[in-house]
Amino acid sequence: MSNVKVSVIMNCYNGEKFLRPAIDSVFAQTYQDWEIIFWDNASTDKSAEIAKSYGEKVKYYKNEKTSTLAAARNKAFEIAKGEFIAILDVDDLWMPTKLEKQVALMESDQTLGFSYSDTMYFNEKGDIFNVFSSCSPKRGHIFGSLLESVQGYMSSEAIMFRRSILKEFSPIFNEKFHAATDYDLLLRLAYKYKVDYVNEVLSKWRDHSGSSTSVARVEVPTENLILLEDLLKANPDMKTKYDREIKTFDRKQHYLFAHAFWKAGNRRDALEHLRPYLTEPKFLISFILINFISYNFFAKCRNRMRTALAG
């Protein structure tokens, strides 16, 4: 088998609606030394037919039964042969120079564990906002910043991994997580290795916020607290080195819990998570808003503000 520079991991479960644009965005890359590892997670639609129609550069595999995303990704990563690995979920897109610019960055510094870029959130109405417009990206040893931000400045389709470094981690994706699958891996990598970024929108993330469930939203801070406990067990010196960031991380989980319960219509529990932190403006503002308006109204206002800032 010939060596390929980049392995593109595409995990799919009944993704035919958005699949062609996603694959087309890989074929449109200015950097052409890649393969697609297409892992079909037991789809029942036309995903298999669509993927196979693209020829030999799309290597098709299928689970007999649907598994978790983490389990499916672990299987796909085992097959990947590229020096670098990038993830593209079937409802997201890449800009044409995505691979070219990130490969150049990764090759310029062999100490990088992974790199990332800016990404644009979009939906059926068009672009919404780009991540770097509201969050400052970080480079170098970013573990503290990544922990403190609760993954505020990167998403999976914007990331490129160095495969030789991923081999040090087993499992690559922790299969006990659902909502924190990617974040857990990024933190483990960033604890040991340098990170860099391309200050340009190289990918687009499809916003499905309108269909996300309140249960899933509660799952995020729940799993975040579990991954923090795992990190502290694996790295005993972390508590001393990153005490401030850990406290910020913990505080932000209460903020996430509050917004999750607010969205679910449970104002009482939402307010209880905020009450200990009312000396901080962010928590106080949320406390006031939860008392007087619905989450849906808040979300509409937030999305309009993001659109205005992006424009």
Contacts in CASP RR format, 6 or more apart in sequence:
PFRMAT RR
TARGET T0000
AUTHOR 0000-0000-0000
METHOD contacts of the structure
MODEL  1
MSNVKVSVIMNCYNGEKFLRPAIDSVFAQTYQDWEIIFWDNASTDKSAEI
AKSYGEKVKYYKNEKTSTLAAARNKAFEIAKGEFIAILDVDDLWMPTKLE
KQVALMESDQTLGFSYSDTMYFNEKGDIFNVFSSCSPKRGHIFGSLLESV
QGYMSSEAIMFRRSILKEFSPIFNEKFHAATDYDLLLRLAYKYKVDYVNE
VLSKWRDHSGSSTSVARVEVPTENLILLEDLLKANPDMKTKYDREIKTFD
RKQHYLFAHAFWKAGNRRDALEHLRPYLTEPKFLISFILINFISYNFFAK
CRNRMRTALAG
1 81 0 8 1.000
3 81 0 8 1.000
3 82 0 8 1.000
3 83 0 8 1.000
4 33 0 8 1.000
4 34 0 8 1.000
4 35 0 8 1.000
4 81 0 8 1.000
4 82 0 8 1.000
5 31 0 8 1.000
5 33 0 8 1.000
5 34 0 8 1.000
5 82 0 8 1.000
5 83 0 8 1.000
5 84 0 8 1.000
5 103 0 8 1.000
6 31 0 8 1.000
6 33 0 8 1.000
6 34 0 8 1.000
6 35 0 8 1.000
6 82 0 8 1.000
6 83 0 8 1.000
6 84 0 8 1.000
6 85 0 8 1.000
6 86 0 8 1.000
6 99 0 8 1.000
6 103 0 8 1.000
6 160 0 8 1.000
7 34 0 8 1.000
7 35 0 8 1.000
7 37 0 8 1.000
7 80 0 8 1.000
7 81 0 8 1.000
7 82 0 8 1.000
7 84 0 8 1.000
7 85 0 8 1.000
7 86 0 8 1.000
7 163 0 8 1.000
8 26 0 8 1.000
8 34 0 8 1.000
8 35 0 8 1.000
8 36 0 8 1.000
8 37 0 8 1.000
8 85 0 8 1.000
8 86 0 8 1.000
8 87 0 8 1.000
8 88 0 8 1.000
9 37 0 8 1.000
9 39 0 8 1.000
9 73 0 8 1.000
9 76 0 8 1.000
9 77 0 8 1.000
9 80 0 8 1.000
9 85 0 8 1.000
9 86 0 8 1.000
9 87 0 8 1.000
9 88 0 8 1.000
10 22 0 8 1.000
10 23 0 8 1.000
10 36 0 8 1.000
10 37 0 8 1.000
10 38 0 8 1.000
10 39 0 8 1.000
10 51 0 8 1.000
10 87 0 8 1.000
10 88 0 8 1.000
10 89 0 8 1.000
10 90 0 8 1.000
11 39 0 8 1.000
11 41 0 8 1.000
11 69 0 8 1.000
11 72 0 8 1.000
11 73 0 8 1.000
11 76 0 8 1.000
11 87 0 8 1.000
11 89 0 8 1.000
11 90 0 8 1.000
12 19 0 8 1.000
12 38 0 8 1.000
12 39 0 8 1.000
12 40 0 8 1.000
12 41 0 8 1.000
12 43 0 8 1.000
12 47 0 8 1.000
12 51 0 8 1.000
12 90 0 8 1.000
13 40 0 8 1.000
13 41 0 8 1.000
13 42 0 8 1.000
13 43 0 8 1.000
13 47 0 8 1.000
13 66 0 8 1.000
14 43 0 8 1.000
14 44 0 8 1.000
14 45 0 8 1.000
14 47 0 8 1.000
15 43 0 8 1.000
15 45 0 8 1.000
15 47 0 8 1.000
15 90 0 8 1.000
15 91 0 8 1.000
16 43 0 8 1.000
16 45 0 8 1.000
16 46 0 8 1.000
16 47 0 8 1.000
16 50 0 8 1.000
17 91 0 8 1.000
18 90 0 8 1.000
18 91 0 8 1.000
18 206 0 8 1.000
19 47 0 8 1.000
19 50 0 8 1.000
19 51 0 8 1.000
19 90 0 8 1.000
20 50 0 8 1.000
21 93 0 8 1.000
22 88 0 8 1.000
22 89 0 8 1.000
22 90 0 8 1.000
22 91 0 8 1.000
22 92 0 8 1.000
22 93 0 8 1.000
23 36 0 8 1.000
23 50 0 8 1.000
23 51 0 8 1.000
23 54 0 8 1.000
23 58 0 8 1.000
25 88 0 8 1.000
25 93 0 8 1.000
25 94 0 8 1.000
25 95 0 8 1.000
25 96 0 8 1.000
26 34 0 8 1.000
26 36 0 8 1.000
26 88 0 8 1.000
26 94 0 8 1.000
27 54 0 8 1.000
27 57 0 8 1.000
28 94 0 8 1.000
28 96 0 8 1.000
29 94 0 8 1.000
29 96 0 8 1.000
29 97 0 8 1.000
29 98 0 8 1.000
29 99 0 8 1.000
29 100 0 8 1.000
30 96 0 8 1.000
30 97 0 8 1.000
30 99 0 8 1.000
30 100 0 8 1.000
31 97 0 8 1.000
31 99 0 8 1.000
31 100 0 8 1.000
31 103 0 8 1.000
34 57 0 8 1.000
34 99 0 8 1.000
35 57 0 8 1.000
35 59 0 8 1.000
35 80 0 8 1.000
35 81 0 8 1.000
35 82 0 8 1.000
36 54 0 8 1.000
36 57 0 8 1.000
36 58 0 8 1.000
36 59 0 8 1.000
37 59 0 8 1.000
37 61 0 8 1.000
37 76 0 8 1.000
37 79 0 8 1.000
37 80 0 8 1.000
38 51 0 8 1.000
38 58 0 8 1.000
38 59 0 8 1.000
38 60 0 8 1.000
38 61 0 8 1.000
39 61 0 8 1.000
39 62 0 8 1.000
39 63 0 8 1.000
39 72 0 8 1.000
39 73 0 8 1.000
39 75 0 8 1.000
39 76 0 8 1.000
40 47 0 8 1.000
40 48 0 8 1.000
40 51 0 8 1.000
40 60 0 8 1.000
40 61 0 8 1.000
40 62 0 8 1.000
40 63 0 8 1.000
41 63 0 8 1.000
41 66 0 8 1.000
41 67 0 8 1.000
41 69 0 8 1.000
41 72 0 8 1.000
42 62 0 8 1.000
42 63 0 8 1.000
42 64 0 8 1.000
42 65 0 8 1.000
42 66 0 8 1.000
42 67 0 8 1.000
43 62 0 8 1.000
47 90 0 8 1.000
48 60 0 8 1.000
48 62 0 8 1.000
51 58 0 8 1.000
51 60 0 8 1.000
52 58 0 8 1.000
52 60 0 8 1.000
59 79 0 8 1.000
61 75 0 8 1.000
61 76 0 8 1.000
61 79 0 8 1.000
63 72 0 8 1.000
63 75 0 8 1.000
68 175 0 8 1.000
68 178 0 8 1.000
69 173 0 8 1.000
69 178 0 8 1.000
69 181 0 8 1.000
70 171 0 8 1.000
70 173 0 8 1.000
70 174 0 8 1.000
70 175 0 8 1.000
70 177 0 8 1.000
70 178 0 8 1.000
70 181 0 8 1.000
71 173 0 8 1.000
71 175 0 8 1.000
73 87 0 8 1.000
73 172 0 8 1.000
73 173 0 8 1.000
73 181 0 8 1.000
74 171 0 8 1.000
74 172 0 8 1.000
74 173 0 8 1.000
74 175 0 8 1.000
77 85 0 8 1.000
77 166 0 8 1.000
77 172 0 8 1.000
77 173 0 8 1.000
80 163 0 8 1.000
82 163 0 8 1.000
83 162 0 8 1.000
83 163 0 8 1.000
83 164 0 8 1.000
84 102 0 8 1.000
84 103 0 8 1.000
84 106 0 8 1.000
84 160 0 8 1.000
84 161 0 8 1.000
84 162 0 8 1.000
84 163 0 8 1.000
85 160 0 8 1.000
85 161 0 8 1.000
85 163 0 8 1.000
85 166 0 8 1.000
86 98 0 8 1.000
86 99 0 8 1.000
86 102 0 8 1.000
86 157 0 8 1.000
86 159 0 8 1.000
86 160 0 8 1.000
86 161 0 8 1.000
87 156 0 8 1.000
87 157 0 8 1.000
87 159 0 8 1.000
88 94 0 8 1.000
88 157 0 8 1.000
88 203 0 8 1.000
89 156 0 8 1.000
89 157 0 8 1.000
91 206 0 8 1.000
91 208 0 8 1.000
92 157 0 8 1.000
92 203 0 8 1.000
92 204 0 8 1.000
92 205 0 8 1.000
92 206 0 8 1.000
93 157 0 8 1.000
93 203 0 8 1.000
93 204 0 8 1.000
93 206 0 8 1.000
94 157 0 8 1.000
94 202 0 8 1.000
94 203 0 8 1.000
94 204 0 8 1.000
95 201 0 8 1.000
95 202 0 8 1.000
95 203 0 8 1.000
95 204 0 8 1.000
97 202 0 8 1.000
98 117 0 8 1.000
98 202 0 8 1.000
98 203 0 8 1.000
99 160 0 8 1.000
101 117 0 8 1.000
101 198 0 8 1.000
101 200 0 8 1.000
101 202 0 8 1.000
102 115 0 8 1.000
102 117 0 8 1.000
102 160 0 8 1.000
102 198 0 8 1.000
102 202 0 8 1.000
103 160 0 8 1.000
105 112 0 8 1.000
105 115 0 8 1.000
105 196 0 8 1.000
105 197 0 8 1.000
105 198 0 8 1.000
106 112 0 8 1.000
106 115 0 8 1.000
106 160 0 8 1.000
106 162 0 8 1.000
109 194 0 8 1.000
109 196 0 8 1.000
111 193 0 8 1.000
111 194 0 8 1.000
112 162 0 8 1.000
112 193 0 8 1.000
112 194 0 8 1.000
112 195 0 8 1.000
112 196 0 8 1.000
113 161 0 8 1.000
113 162 0 8 1.000
113 165 0 8 1.000
113 189 0 8 1.000
113 193 0 8 1.000
113 194 0 8 1.000
113 195 0 8 1.000
114 159 0 8 1.000
114 160 0 8 1.000
114 161 0 8 1.000
114 162 0 8 1.000
114 165 0 8 1.000
114 186 0 8 1.000
114 189 0 8 1.000
114 193 0 8 1.000
114 195 0 8 1.000
115 159 0 8 1.000
115 160 0 8 1.000
115 195 0 8 1.000
115 196 0 8 1.000
115 197 0 8 1.000
115 198 0 8 1.000
116 137 0 8 1.000
116 153 0 8 1.000
116 154 0 8 1.000
116 158 0 8 1.000
116 159 0 8 1.000
116 160 0 8 1.000
116 195 0 8 1.000
116 197 0 8 1.000
116 198 0 8 1.000
117 158 0 8 1.000
117 197 0 8 1.000
117 198 0 8 1.000
117 199 0 8 1.000
117 200 0 8 1.000
117 201 0 8 1.000
117 202 0 8 1.000
117 203 0 8 1.000
118 130 0 8 1.000
118 131 0 8 1.000
118 132 0 8 1.000
118 137 0 8 1.000
118 158 0 8 1.000
118 197 0 8 1.000
118 198 0 8 1.000
118 199 0 8 1.000
118 200 0 8 1.000
118 201 0 8 1.000
118 202 0 8 1.000
119 130 0 8 1.000
119 131 0 8 1.000
119 154 0 8 1.000
119 155 0 8 1.000
119 157 0 8 1.000
119 158 0 8 1.000
119 201 0 8 1.000
119 202 0 8 1.000
119 203 0 8 1.000
119 204 0 8 1.000
119 205 0 8 1.000
120 127 0 8 1.000
120 128 0 8 1.000
120 129 0 8 1.000
120 130 0 8 1.000
120 131 0 8 1.000
120 201 0 8 1.000
120 203 0 8 1.000
120 204 0 8 1.000
120 205 0 8 1.000
121 127 0 8 1.000
121 128 0 8 1.000
121 129 0 8 1.000
121 130 0 8 1.000
121 131 0 8 1.000
121 204 0 8 1.000
121 205 0 8 1.000
121 207 0 8 1.000
121 306 0 8 1.000
122 128 0 8 1.000
122 204 0 8 1.000
122 205 0 8 1.000
122 206 0 8 1.000
122 207 0 8 1.000
123 206 0 8 1.000
123 207 0 8 1.000
123 208 0 8 1.000
127 204 0 8 1.000
127 310 0 8 1.000
128 207 0 8 1.000
128 303 0 8 1.000
128 306 0 8 1.000
128 307 0 8 1.000
128 310 0 8 1.000
129 306 0 8 1.000
129 307 0 8 1.000
129 309 0 8 1.000
129 310 0 8 1.000
130 201 0 8 1.000
130 310 0 8 1.000
131 152 0 8 1.000
131 153 0 8 1.000
131 154 0 8 1.000
131 155 0 8 1.000
131 158 0 8 1.000
132 153 0 8 1.000
132 199 0 8 1.000
133 309 0 8 1.000
133 310 0 8 1.000
134 306 0 8 1.000
134 309 0 8 1.000
135 149 0 8 1.000
135 152 0 8 1.000
135 153 0 8 1.000
136 153 0 8 1.000
137 153 0 8 1.000
137 154 0 8 1.000
137 197 0 8 1.000
137 199 0 8 1.000
138 145 0 8 1.000
138 146 0 8 1.000
138 153 0 8 1.000
138 195 0 8 1.000
138 197 0 8 1.000
139 194 0 8 1.000
139 195 0 8 1.000
139 196 0 8 1.000
139 197 0 8 1.000
140 194 0 8 1.000
140 195 0 8 1.000
140 196 0 8 1.000
141 190 0 8 1.000
141 194 0 8 1.000
141 195 0 8 1.000
142 190 0 8 1.000
142 195 0 8 1.000
143 187 0 8 1.000
143 190 0 8 1.000
143 191 0 8 1.000
143 242 0 8 1.000
144 190 0 8 1.000
144 242 0 8 1.000
144 245 0 8 1.000
145 245 0 8 1.000
146 186 0 8 1.000
146 187 0 8 1.000
146 190 0 8 1.000
147 187 0 8 1.000
147 228 0 8 1.000
147 242 0 8 1.000
147 245 0 8 1.000
147 246 0 8 1.000
147 248 0 8 1.000
147 249 0 8 1.000
148 244 0 8 1.000
148 245 0 8 1.000
148 248 0 8 1.000
148 249 0 8 1.000
150 183 0 8 1.000
150 224 0 8 1.000
150 249 0 8 1.000
150 252 0 8 1.000
150 253 0 8 1.000
150 256 0 8 1.000
151 182 0 8 1.000
151 183 0 8 1.000
151 186 0 8 1.000
154 186 0 8 1.000
154 197 0 8 1.000
155 182 0 8 1.000
155 203 0 8 1.000
155 205 0 8 1.000
156 182 0 8 1.000
157 203 0 8 1.000
157 204 0 8 1.000
157 205 0 8 1.000
158 202 0 8 1.000
158 203 0 8 1.000
158 205 0 8 1.000
159 182 0 8 1.000
159 186 0 8 1.000
161 189 0 8 1.000
165 189 0 8 1.000
165 193 0 8 1.000
166 172 0 8 1.000
166 189 0 8 1.000
168 192 0 8 1.000
169 185 0 8 1.000
169 188 0 8 1.000
169 189 0 8 1.000
172 185 0 8 1.000
173 181 0 8 1.000
173 182 0 8 1.000
173 184 0 8 1.000
173 185 0 8 1.000
174 181 0 8 1.000
174 184 0 8 1.000
174 185 0 8 1.000
174 227 0 8 1.000
174 230 0 8 1.000
176 226 0 8 1.000
177 184 0 8 1.000
177 223 0 8 1.000
177 226 0 8 1.000
177 227 0 8 1.000
178 219 0 8 1.000
178 223 0 8 1.000
179 216 0 8 1.000
179 219 0 8 1.000
179 220 0 8 1.000
179 222 0 8 1.000
179 223 0 8 1.000
180 220 0 8 1.000
180 223 0 8 1.000
180 224 0 8 1.000
180 226 0 8 1.000
180 227 0 8 1.000
183 224 0 8 1.000
183 227 0 8 1.000
184 223 0 8 1.000
184 227 0 8 1.000
184 230 0 8 1.000
187 227 0 8 1.000
187 231 0 8 1.000
188 231 0 8 1.000
188 234 0 8 1.000
189 195 0 8 1.000
191 231 0 8 1.000
191 235 0 8 1.000
191 238 0 8 1.000
209 299 0 8 1.000
209 303 0 8 1.000
214 260 0 8 1.000
214 261 0 8 1.000
214 263 0 8 1.000
214 264 0 8 1.000
214 265 0 8 1.000
215 264 0 8 1.000
217 256 0 8 1.000
217 259 0 8 1.000
217 260 0 8 1.000
217 263 0 8 1.000
217 264 0 8 1.000
218 257 0 8 1.000
218 260 0 8 1.000
218 261 0 8 1.000
218 264 0 8 1.000
220 256 0 8 1.000
220 260 0 8 1.000
221 253 0 8 1.000
221 254 0 8 1.000
221 256 0 8 1.000
221 257 0 8 1.000
221 260 0 8 1.000
224 249 0 8 1.000
224 253 0 8 1.000
224 256 0 8 1.000
225 250 0 8 1.000
225 253 0 8 1.000
228 246 0 8 1.000
228 249 0 8 1.000
228 250 0 8 1.000
231 238 0 8 1.000
232 238 0 8 1.000
232 239 0 8 1.000
232 246 0 8 1.000
238 246 0 8 1.000
239 246 0 8 1.000
251 277 0 8 1.000
254 273 0 8 1.000
254 274 0 8 1.000
254 276 0 8 1.000
254 277 0 8 1.000
255 273 0 8 1.000
255 274 0 8 1.000
255 277 0 8 1.000
255 282 0 8 1.000
255 283 0 8 1.000
255 286 0 8 1.000
257 269 0 8 1.000
257 270 0 8 1.000
257 273 0 8 1.000
258 270 0 8 1.000
258 271 0 8 1.000
258 273 0 8 1.000
258 274 0 8 1.000
258 283 0 8 1.000
258 286 0 8 1.000
258 290 0 8 1.000
259 270 0 8 1.000
259 286 0 8 1.000
259 295 0 8 1.000
260 270 0 8 1.000
261 267 0 8 1.000
261 269 0 8 1.000
261 270 0 8 1.000
261 273 0 8 1.000
262 270 0 8 1.000
262 286 0 8 1.000
262 290 0 8 1.000
262 295 0 8 1.000
262 298 0 8 1.000
263 295 0 8 1.000
263 299 0 8 1.000
265 295 0 8 1.000
267 290 0 8 1.000
267 291 0 8 1.000
270 290 0 8 1.000
271 287 0 8 1.000
271 290 0 8 1.000
271 291 0 8 1.000
274 283 0 8 1.000
274 286 0 8 1.000
274 287 0 8 1.000
274 290 0 8 1.000
275 287 0 8 1.000
277 283 0 8 1.000
278 284 0 8 1.000
278 287 0 8 1.000
289 298 0 8 1.000
END
